[in-house]
């Protein structure tokens, strides 16, 4: 049964697995038919925080990559 399911998935031609660095990318992957998406929650929230700080303080020369 598992082997049959795997063959059907492979035959569909859709992406089976992918990593999403943020929520919008995850949504795009779902819309494109990804069947399994992994995320690193800490990375996702770090990116959200960096984007928020950039909106608040503008595009500064401060390196926010430590988040």
N, C-alpha and C positions, 0 to 999 in steps of 0.2 A: 504494500500500500504506500509506504514512504517513497520507494523508488518510482512508483507510478506518478505520484504527486510531483516529485522532482522533475521527471520527464515533461510533464505538462507545463510546469513553470518555465523550464528552459525553452520549450517549444513556443511559449508566448512571446519570446523576444523582449520581454520587459526587464528593466534593471531589477536584480534580486536584492541588492544590498548596497547601502551607501551611508556615508557619514554626513551629518548636517551640522554646520557650525553655528547656525542660528535658526530661529523659528520660521523666517520667511523662506529660507532654503529648504527646510523640512516640508513646508507646505507645497513648494514647487515640485519637490520629489514625489510627494503623494499625488499631485495632479498629473505627473508624468507616468505614474503607475508603479513607483517603487513598492516592493512588497515587504521589505524589511529595512528600517532606518535605525541607525544607532546615533545617539547623541551623548555628549558629555555635558551634563547639566552645569557643571562649574564653568566650562568654557562658554556655554550659551549665555549664562547669566553674566559672565565677565564681559562678553561682547555687548550685551544690552546695557550694562553699566557704563562701558566706555563710550558707546554712542550717546547715552543720556548726558554724560559729562561734557562731551564735545558740543552737544546742542546748547547746554547751559553756558559753558565758558567759551564757546567758539573754537575754531580750529587753531589751537595754540601750538607752540613748539614743545610743550610738555609731553613727554613720552608716557602714555597711559598703558603701555603694554605690561606693566607689572601687575595689573588686575587679573 
